[in-house]
Amino acid sequence: MEMNLEEVDKRSFENVQKIIQDD
């Protein structure tokens, strides 16, 4: 399973944003 680091970073960032907004 090959993953682009930028893609993963972007996804993680979006996840963090979602969690912050969820608060």
Sequence and secondary structure as in RCSB ss.txt:
>XXXX:A:sequence
MEMNLEEVDKRSFENVQKIIQDD
>XXXX:A:secstr
    HHHHHHHHHHHHHHHHHH 
